[in-house]
Amino acid sequence: MVVCGDDGLAHRLAAELRGVYGEQVTLVVPPSERSVRPPVVGRARATTAALLDRVSAAVNRAGGNGEPAAGAPVMEATEPNEAVLAAAGVERAAALALVYDDDETNIRAALTARRLNPRLRLVLRLYNRRLGQHIEELLDQAAALAAGDGNDDGAGVDASTTVLSDADTAAPALVATAVAGTSKVVQTDGLLLRAVERTPRPGQMAEPGLATLALLSPTGNGSGVPEGSGPGDEGPSLLPDAEAVRGATGRGTVVLEQVSYAGPSLPPARGAVPFASLFSRRLRWSLAGMVACVVALAVALWLVTGIHPLKAFYLTLLDLFAIDDPAIGASVGRQILQLLSGLVGLLLLPVLLAAVLEALGTFRSASALRKPPRGMGGHVVLLGLGKIGTRVLTRLRELSIPVVCVESDPEARGLATARRLRVPVVLGDVTQEGVLEAAKIHRAHALLAVTSADTTNLEAALYARSVRPDLRVVLRLYDDDFSTAVYRTLRAAHPRASTRSRSVSHLAAPAFAGAMMGRQILGAIPVERRVLLFAAVEVAGHPQLEGKTVAEAFRAGSWRVLALDTGASAGRREESAAEEAYEDGRNSGLVWDLPDAYVLSGTDRVVLAATRRGLAELLGRRPPERAVPGATAPGRPLRP
């Protein structure tokens, strides 16, 4: 596999592919990246550092002209042109990831790569969603046309194109961290699922949740063992059967559950502006007083002159609006009332003008930014409405979580989204006193600091903790060492509060890696030093699944069917008695709690959890070799 990029996401993605999936990776980075220590993920830290040192020495031995040495696992190139992609082995690669920060660079390189290798699986990083859809269709069409030119070598090869945004892929994990305190999440069919470690009381079993994914190691020290280990080893037991779960009393488990929000719900959406919000309370009292004066004058005129009450009210209005009907020759009482009515009319003019101006201002502010309402609480305070913050805001509102945004730039791209979603926004520098107070930080459920400045996020988190020590805080920090230091310090200073520090590349890399492995990979969740993969698989063509019940298709330690994707099974065969048990849940898209007696049909599409070796066996692939931390294989050829 080939990864091309110019920031931390490229390094994290390469380390994810090597450390989690055991793939062989060639990394292409700009020359300036040599002097920057790239962020890496846990077990691949020593591997990547060693690779960079070896590549620097290899480049110097190549003649000192800056040309990368042939076969080197890390190449240096200013841009991914045709020569660079060919040298990186794109023509023989299984997948290519283009994760440059510039959309145009990724598109240009993708078009070149598709021409070099029509059977190549492409993964692009693009922020523009609409453009990404068109590019994905264009590249898929080019691959289909190339496969139809009489070349049958690509039969069965996944030459798909997947367009992702680091903002979109990181947003669910950030939201889950703010809501549930964990970033071990998998998103499927609009649902956000998380893996939770549960420690039962002595002699008892933990709650199973949607499914029990693993039994933790009895020692609890996190020492991992290879995936081929037997049941007697001290490592975690992945995908245990029901008998193993019942026999593991007092042992910690990893269960799957849906991410939900238990705080106050959003107020109901209102289509039109209510009448009460058109005028302020003071103006409403003024209007009420003027109406009372008109009624009192009409009643007085009726009593003084003895005319009909309706005529008295009509004459009062004529006097009020200064319509020329002087009371010449009338009684003194009538003349006095006419003068009073004219005076009230003069007083009414500014009140009417104020009412008109307030109504116009209310209609204008209906499309403007809202302020946090009084008494708001249990919400999430979101700092920053840039590329990441906008996606996080959208995801929070999809989960019906109340949000208050804080943004210092009045021209930020996320303000239009906040205005459209009618989310309260506080405009101001979060480092200034009073800004977080205006966002009701003292009554908030969590603080999400996702601005592009690490120091701003840290300062906001520290100030929020000084206001409310038990506040859940999630920070976006780029530098790994800085993030680790901040996390440990905040946890030590506030042991009872939840603190998480995350980088976008760290959160986005698993989704990009899953896309490189194929569209069926939904995500991966680490369990101690081992990994569980989640995949969406068509039952047809897999003898281990097709025609078997859910119980028969389950293989302990290898794979387990978790849910049925009803959206992909709309045209399936007639319903059986087992299907009737869960017919009420079909509208949700995914059916969990499948009966053990349900028979998997060739038209079904299922979501399953599997180990790396189990998924490789199920999909008919060669199981990847386990990546050993600190070791590299620069001389191994890329797998076709």
C-alpha positions in Angstrom: 0.0 0.0 0.0 1.1 3.6 -0.8 0.4 6.6 1.4 1.1 10.1 0.2 0.7 13.2 2.4 2.2 16.3 3.8 1.1 16.3 7.5 0.7 14.1 10.5 -2.2 12.2 9.0 0.0 10.5 6.4 2.4 9.2 9.2 -0.4 8.1 11.4 -2.2 6.3 8.5 1.0 4.4 7.5 1.6 3.4 11.2 -2.1 2.3 11.4 -1.8 0.1 8.3 1.4 -1.5 9.6 0.6 -1.8 13.3 -3.1 -2.7 13.1 -3.6 -4.5 9.8 0.0 -5.8 9.3 0.2 -4.3 5.7 3.4 -3.3 3.8 3.4 0.4 3.3 5.4 2.9 1.2 5.2 6.4 2.6 5.7 9.5 0.3 6.3 12.8 2.1 7.7 16.2 1.1 11.5 16.7 1.7 10.8 19.2 4.5 9.2 16.4 6.5 12.7 14.9 7.3 13.4 17.5 9.9 10.0 17.2 11.5 9.3 14.3 13.9 6.0 12.9 12.7 3.3 11.8 15.2 2.8 8.1 15.2 0.5 5.6 17.0 1.6 3.6 20.0 3.3 0.4 18.9 4.7 1.9 15.6 6.5 4.8 17.3 9.9 3.0 17.3 9.3 1.6 13.8 8.6 5.0 12.2 11.5 6.7 14.0 13.9 3.9 12.8 12.5 4.2 9.2 13.1 7.9 9.0 16.7 7.5 10.2 17.4 4.7 7.7 15.8 6.7 4.8 17.9 9.8 5.6 21.0 7.7 5.5 19.8 6.0 2.3 19.1 9.3 0.6 22.6 10.5 1.4 24.1 7.3 0.1 22.1 7.7 -3.1 24.4 10.5 -4.2 23.4 13.5 -2.1 21.1 14.8 -4.8 17.9 14.4 -2.8 16.7 11.5 -5.0 15.1 8.7 -3.0 16.7 5.3 -3.0 15.0 2.5 -4.9 12.8 0.3 -2.7 13.0 2.6 0.3 9.8 2.4 2.5 9.8 6.2 2.8 10.2 8.5 -0.3 10.7 12.2 -0.4 9.0 14.2 -3.2 7.8 17.7 -3.6 4.5 16.6 -5.2 3.0 13.3 -6.2 3.5 13.5 -10.0 3.5 10.5 -12.4 7.2 9.7 -11.9 6.9 9.8 -8.1 3.9 7.5 -8.1 5.5 5.1 -10.4 8.6 5.0 -8.3 6.5 4.3 -5.2 5.1 1.2 -6.9 1.5 2.4 -7.6 1.3 0.1 -10.6 1.7 -2.9 -8.3 0.0 -1.6 -5.2 -3.3 -2.8 -3.8 -4.3 0.7 -2.5 -3.2 4.3 -2.6 -4.1 7.0 0.0 -3.7 10.7 -1.0 -4.0 12.7 2.2 -2.5 16.1 1.3 -4.0 19.1 2.9 -4.7 20.6 -0.5 -7.8 19.2 -2.4 -6.4 20.0 -5.8 -3.2 18.1 -5.2 -5.1 15.0 -4.2 -7.4 15.2 -7.2 -4.6 15.6 -9.7 -2.6 12.7 -8.2 -5.8 10.5 -8.1 -6.4 11.0 -11.8 -2.8 10.1 -12.6 -2.8 7.1 -10.3 -6.1 5.8 -11.9 -4.4 6.0 -15.3 -1.3 4.2 -14.1 -3.3 1.4 -12.4 -7.0 1.1 -13.2 -7.4 -1.7 -10.6 -6.0 0.4 -7.8 -8.2 1.1 -4.7 -8.1 4.9 -4.1 -8.7 6.8 -0.9 -8.8 10.6 -1.2 -8.8 13.3 1.5 -11.2 16.1 0.4 -13.1 18.6 2.5 -15.6 19.6 -0.2 -18.3 17.0 0.0 -20.1 17.8 -3.2 -16.9 17.8 -5.2 -15.8 14.6 -3.5 -19.0 12.8 -4.7 -18.4 13.9 -8.3 -14.7 12.8 -8.2 -15.6 9.5 -6.6 -18.1 8.8 -9.4 -15.7 9.9 -12.1 -12.8 7.7 -10.9 -15.1 4.7 -10.3 -16.4 5.1 -13.9 -12.8 5.2 -15.2 -12.0 2.0 -13.4 -15.1 0.3 -14.7 -14.3 1.3 -18.3 -10.7 0.1 -18.0 -11.9 -3.2 -16.6 -14.3 -3.6 -19.5 -11.7 -3.2 -22.2 -11.2 -6.9 -22.4 -8.8 -7.2 -19.6 -10.0 -10.0 -17.2 -7.0 -9.8 -14.9 -8.9 -7.4 -12.6 -11.8 -9.7 -12.0 -12.8 -9.7 -8.4 -10.4 -6.8 -7.6 -11.8 -4.0 -5.5 -10.9 -0.9 -7.6 -13.2 1.4 -5.7 -12.7 5.1 -4.9 -13.4 6.4 -1.4 -13.4 10.1 -0.6 -13.1 11.0 3.1 -12.6 14.2 5.1 -10.5 14.1 8.2 -13.0 16.5 9.7 -15.9 14.1 9.0 -14.1 11.0 10.2 -12.8 12.7 13.4 -16.1 14.3 14.3 -17.9 11.1 15.6 -15.0 10.3 17.9 -14.8 13.8 19.3 -18.6 13.8 19.9 -18.4 10.4 21.5 -15.6 11.5 23.7 -17.6 14.6 24.9 -20.8 12.6 25.4 -19.6 9.3 26.7 -15.9 9.8 27.5 -14.5 7.4 25.0 -13.2 7.6 21.4 -13.4 3.8 20.8 -16.3 4.2 18.4 -17.6 2.6 15.2 -20.1 4.4 13.1 -22.6 2.4 11.0 -25.9 3.2 9.4 -26.1 6.5 11.3 -25.6 4.8 14.6 -22.6 5.6 16.9 -21.4 2.6 18.8 -18.7 2.4 21.4 -16.7 -0.3 23.0 -16.8 -0.1 26.8 -14.7 -1.9 29.4 -16.8 -3.2 32.3 -15.5 -4.5 35.5 -18.1 -6.6 37.4 -18.3 -7.1 41.1 -16.5 -10.2 42.5 -18.4 -13.3 41.6 -20.7 -11.6 39.1 -20.8 -11.1 35.3 -20.8 -7.7 33.6 -23.8 -6.4 31.7 -23.5 -7.7 28.1 -24.7 -4.6 26.2 -25.4 -5.2 22.5 -22.7 -7.9 22.4 -19.7 -9.1 24.4 -16.7 -8.5 22.3 -13.9 -9.7 24.5 -12.8 -10.9 27.9 -10.0 -8.9 29.3 -6.8 -10.5 30.6 -7.2 -11.9 34.1 -4.2 -10.0 35.3 -5.5 -6.7 33.9 -2.0 -5.5 33.0 -2.7 -5.3 29.3 0.1 -7.6 28.3 -0.8 -8.8 24.8 -0.2 -12.1 23.2 -0.3 -13.1 19.5 -3.6 -13.7 18.0 -2.9 -17.4 17.6 -2.5 -17.9 21.3 -4.5 -20.6 23.0 -7.2 -20.2 25.6 -4.9 -20.8 28.4 -2.8 -17.7 27.8 -3.1 -14.6 29.9 -4.1 -12.3 27.1 -7.6 -11.1 26.3 -10.0 -13.5 24.8 -11.6 -12.0 21.7 -15.2 -12.9 20.6 -15.8 -15.4 23.3 -18.8 -17.8 23.2 -21.7 -17.7 25.7 -20.1 -20.6 27.7 -16.8 -18.7 28.1 -18.6 -15.5 29.1 -20.6 -17.4 31.8 -17.5 -19.0 33.1 -15.6 -15.7 33.4 -17.2 -14.4 36.5 -15.4 -11.5 38.0 -13.4 -10.9 34.8 -13.6 -7.6 33.0 -15.3 -7.5 29.6 -15.5 -5.3 26.5 -19.0 -4.8 25.4 -20.6 -2.9 22.5 -23.3 -0.3 23.2 -24.9 2.6 21.5 -23.6 6.1 22.3 -26.5 8.0 23.8 -27.0 11.4 25.5 -28.7 11.5 28.9 -28.8 15.3 29.3 -31.6 17.7 28.6 -33.1 17.5 25.2 -33.3 20.3 22.6 -36.4 22.5 22.6 -38.9 21.7 19.9 -38.2 23.4 16.6 -40.4 26.4 15.8 -41.2 27.2 12.2 -42.4 30.8 12.7 -41.4 33.6 15.0 -43.8 33.6 18.0 -45.8 36.8 18.6 -44.4 37.3 22.1 -40.9 37.5 20.7 -41.8 40.4 18.3 -41.9 43.0 21.1 -39.9 43.4 24.3 -41.7 43.2 27.6 -41.4 47.0 28.2 -42.9 47.8 24.9 -45.8 45.3 25.4 -46.6 47.1 28.7 -46.5 50.4 26.9 -48.9 49.2 24.3 -51.2 47.8 27.0 -51.2 51.1 28.7 -52.1 53.0 25.6 -55.0 50.6 24.9 -56.3 51.1 28.4 -56.2 54.9 27.9 -58.2 54.6 24.7 -60.8 52.4 26.3 -61.0 54.8 29.3 -61.5 57.8 27.0 -64.2 56.0 25.1 -66.1 55.1 28.3 -65.8 58.6 29.6 -67.2 60.0 26.3 -70.1 57.6 26.5 -70.9 58.7 30.0 -70.5 62.4 29.4 -72.5 62.6 26.1 -74.8 59.7 26.4 -74.2 58.5 22.9 -74.0 54.9 21.8 -70.8 53.2 23.1 -69.6 52.2 19.6 -70.0 55.7 18.4 -68.2 57.0 21.5 -65.3 54.6 20.7 -65.3 55.7 17.0 -65.2 59.4 17.9 -62.4 58.7 20.4 -60.3 57.1 17.6 -61.0 60.1 15.4 -59.7 62.4 18.0 -56.8 60.1 18.8 -55.6 60.1 15.2 -56.2 63.9 14.8 -58.9 63.4 12.1 -60.5 66.9 11.6 -63.8 66.8 13.5 -63.5 69.6 16.1 -66.1 69.5 18.9 -67.2 73.2 18.3 -70.4 74.0 20.1 -70.3 70.7 22.1 -70.3 70.5 25.8 -67.2 71.4 27.8 -66.7 67.8 28.9 -66.7 66.7 25.2 -64.1 69.3 24.3 -61.9 68.3 27.2 -62.0 64.6 26.2 -61.2 65.6 22.6 -58.1 67.4 23.8 -57.0 64.4 26.0 -57.6 62.1 23.1 -55.3 64.2 20.9 -52.6 64.2 23.6 -52.8 60.4 23.9 -52.5 60.2 20.1 -49.3 62.2 20.3 -47.9 59.8 22.9 -49.0 56.8 20.8 -46.8 57.8 17.8 -43.4 56.9 19.3 -44.8 53.7 20.8 -46.0 52.6 17.4 -42.7 53.5 15.8 -40.8 51.5 18.5 -43.1 48.5 17.9 -42.4 48.6 14.1 -38.7 48.9 14.6 -38.6 46.0 17.2 -40.7 43.8 14.9 -38.3 44.4 12.0 -35.3 43.7 14.2 -36.8 40.5 15.4 -37.4 39.2 11.9 -33.8 40.1 11.0 -32.4 38.4 14.0 -34.4 35.3 13.2 -31.7 34.6 10.6 -28.9 35.9 12.7 -26.9 34.3 15.5 -28.7 33.4 18.6 -27.6 34.1 22.1 -27.6 31.4 24.8 -31.0 31.4 26.5 -31.4 32.0 30.2 -31.4 28.9 32.4 -29.6 26.8 29.8 -27.7 23.8 31.2 -26.5 20.3 30.5 -25.2 21.4 27.1 -21.8 21.1 25.3 -19.7 24.2 24.8 -17.9 24.0 21.5 -14.9 26.2 21.0 -14.0 26.9 17.3 -16.2 26.8 14.2 -13.5 26.0 11.6 -13.3 22.9 9.5 -13.4 20.5 12.4 -15.7 22.4 14.6 -18.4 22.7 11.9 -18.5 18.9 11.4 -18.6 18.4 15.2 -21.5 20.8 15.5 -23.4 19.1 12.8 -22.9 15.7 14.4 -23.9 17.0 17.8 -27.2 18.3 16.5 -27.9 15.0 14.7 -27.7 13.4 18.1 -30.1 16.1 19.5 -27.5 17.4 21.9 -27.8 21.1 22.9 -24.7 23.1 22.0 -23.4 26.6 22.6 -20.6 27.7 20.2 -17.8 30.1 20.9 -16.0 31.7 17.9 -13.6 34.6 17.7 -13.7 35.1 13.9 -17.0 36.7 12.7 -16.2 35.3 9.2 -15.7 31.7 10.3 -17.1 29.1 8.0 -19.1 27.4 10.7 -21.2 30.5 11.5 -23.5 29.9 8.6 -24.1 26.3 9.8 -24.8 27.6 13.3 -27.2 30.1 12.0 -29.0 27.5 9.9 -29.3 25.1 12.8 -30.3 28.0 15.2 -27.5 27.2 17.6 -26.5 29.8 20.2 -23.2 31.4 19.4 -21.0 33.7 21.5 -18.7 35.8 19.4 -15.5 36.6 21.3 -12.0 35.5 22.2 -12.2 32.6 24.5 -9.1 33.7 26.3 -10.9 36.9 27.4 -12.7 37.0 30.7 -16.4 36.6 30.5 -16.6 34.8 27.2 -17.0 31.3 28.6 -19.3 32.6 31.3 -21.6 33.9 28.5 -21.6 30.3 27.1 -22.9 29.1 30.5 -19.8 27.0 31.1 -20.7 26.6 34.8 -23.8 24.7 33.8 -22.4 22.8 30.8 -22.1 19.0 30.4 -18.8 19.1 28.6 -16.2 21.4 26.9 -15.0 20.6 23.4 -12.0 22.8 22.4 -11.3 22.2 18.7 -9.7 25.4 17.6 -6.5 25.3 15.5 -4.3 26.7 18.3 -3.1 24.3 20.9 -2.4 27.0 23.5 -5.9 28.5 23.0 -7.5 25.1 23.6 -5.4 24.5 26.7 -6.0 27.9 28.2 -9.8 27.5 27.7 -9.7 24.0 29.3 -7.7 25.3 32.3 -10.0 28.3 32.8 -13.1 26.1 32.5 -11.7 23.7 35.1 -11.1 26.6 37.5 -14.8 27.5 37.1 -16.0 24.0 37.4 -13.5 21.3 38.4 -15.7 18.3 37.5 -16.3 19.4 33.9 -15.6 16.9 31.2 -13.0 18.4 28.9 -12.0 17.2 25.4 -9.0 19.0 23.8 -7.8 19.0 20.2 -4.0 19.0 20.4 -1.6 18.3 17.5 1.7 17.5 19.2 1.7 14.0 20.8 4.1 14.7 23.6 2.3 17.9 24.5 -1.0 16.1 24.4 0.3 13.3 26.7 1.7 15.8 29.2 -1.5 17.9 29.3 -3.6 14.7 29.7 -1.5 13.4 32.6 -1.3 16.7 34.4 -5.1 17.4 34.1 -5.9 13.9 35.3 -3.5 14.3 38.3 -5.0 17.7 39.2 -8.6 16.7 38.7 -8.8 12.9 39.2 -12.6 12.9 39.4 -13.1 14.7 36.2 -13.0 13.2 32.7 -10.1 14.6 30.5 -9.3 13.6 27.0 -6.8 15.1 24.6 -7.0 14.1 20.9 -5.5 15.0 17.6 -7.5 15.0 14.4 -5.0 12.8 12.6 -5.1 10.3 15.4 -8.9 10.1 15.2 -9.1 10.1 11.4 -6.4 7.6 10.6 -8.5 4.5 11.5 -11.2 5.5 9.1 -8.7 6.1 6.3 -7.0 2.8 7.0 -10.3 1.0 6.9 -11.1 2.5 3.5 -7.8 1.4 2.2 -8.5 -2.2 3.3 -11.8 -2.0 1.4 -15.2 -0.5 1.7 -16.5 -3.3 3.9 -14.2 -2.3 6.8 -16.2 0.0 9.2 -13.5 0.5 11.8 -11.2 -1.1 14.3 -11.2 -1.0 18.1 -8.2 -2.0 20.2 -8.5 -4.4 23.0 -5.4 -4.2 25.1 -2.7 -5.1 22.6 -5.0 -6.8 20.1 -7.5 -5.4 17.6 -11.1 -6.2 16.7 -12.3 -5.2 13.2 -15.8 -4.3 12.2 -16.9 -5.0 8.7 -20.1 -5.1 6.5 -20.0 -8.3 4.5 -22.3 -9.6 1.8 -23.4 -13.1 2.8 -23.4 -14.4 -0.8 -20.2 -16.2 -1.8 -19.1 -16.9 1.8 -19.8 -20.6 2.6 -19.0 -19.9 6.3 -22.1 -17.7 6.4 -24.6 -18.5 3.6 -27.3 -20.9 4.5 -26.3 -21.1 8.1 -28.0 -19.9 11.2 -26.5 -17.0 13.2 -25.4 -19.5 15.9 -23.8 -21.8 13.3 -22.0 -18.9 11.6 -20.4 -17.7 14.8 -16.8 -18.9 15.3 -15.4 -18.1 18.7 -12.1 -16.2 18.5 -12.6 -15.4 14.7 -15.8 -13.7 13.8 -19.3 -13.0 15.1 -22.4 -11.7 13.3 -23.7 -8.6 15.1 -26.4 -7.1 13.0 -28.4 -7.4 9.8 -28.4 -4.5 7.3 -32.1 -4.4 6.3 -31.5 -1.6 3.8 -29.4 -4.0 1.7 -31.8 -6.9 2.1 -35.0 -5.2 1.0 -35.6 -7.7 -1.8 -34.9 -10.8 0.2 -36.9 -14.0 0.3 -40.2 -14.4 2.2 -40.1 -14.0 5.9 -39.7 -17.0 8.3 -41.0 -17.4 11.8 -37.7 -16.2 13.1 -37.9 -13.0 11.1 -41.2 -12.1 12.7 -39.5 -11.8 16.1 -37.6 -8.7 15.0 -39.9 -7.3 12.2 -40.7 -4.3 14.4 -37.0 -3.2 14.3 -36.6 -3.2 10.5 -37.2 0.5 10.0 -34.0 1.3 11.9 -31.8 0.1 9.0 -29.8 -2.3 11.2 -31.3 -5.1 13.2 -29.5 -6.0 16.4 -30.4 -8.9 18.6 -30.7 -11.4 15.7 -32.2 -14.7 16.8 -29.7 -17.6 16.9 -32.1 -19.5 14.6 -32.2 -16.9 11.9 -30.8 -18.4 8.6 -28.5 -16.1 6.7 -29.6 -15.8 3.0 -27.4 -15.0 0.1 -29.2 -11.7 -0.3 -28.4 -10.5 3.2 -25.7 -8.1 4.2 -24.4 -8.4 7.8 -22.2 -6.4 10.1 -19.8 -8.5 12.0 -16.8 -8.2 14.4 -13.7 -10.2 13.6 -10.1 -10.6 14.4 -7.5 -9.8 11.6 -6.9 -13.5 10.8 -10.6 -14.3 11.1 -11.6 -11.6 8.6 -8.8 -12.6 6.2 -10.0 -16.2 6.3 -13.7 -15.1 5.8 -12.9 -12.9 2.9 -10.5 -15.4 1.3 -7.4 -13.3 1.8 -3.9 -14.2 2.9 -3.7 -13.4 6.6 -1.3 -10.5 7.1 1.9 -11.1 9.0 1.8 -9.7 12.5 3.8 -6.4 12.7 6.5 -6.5 15.3 7.2 -3.2 17.0 10.6 -1.8 16.2 11.1 -4.0 13.1 10.9 -3.0 9.5 10.9 -4.9 6.2 12.2 -2.5 3.6 13.1 -5.2 1.1 9.7 -7.0 1.0 7.8 -6.5 -2.3 4.4 -4.9 -2.3 1.6 -7.4 -2.3 -0.5 -7.2 -5.5 
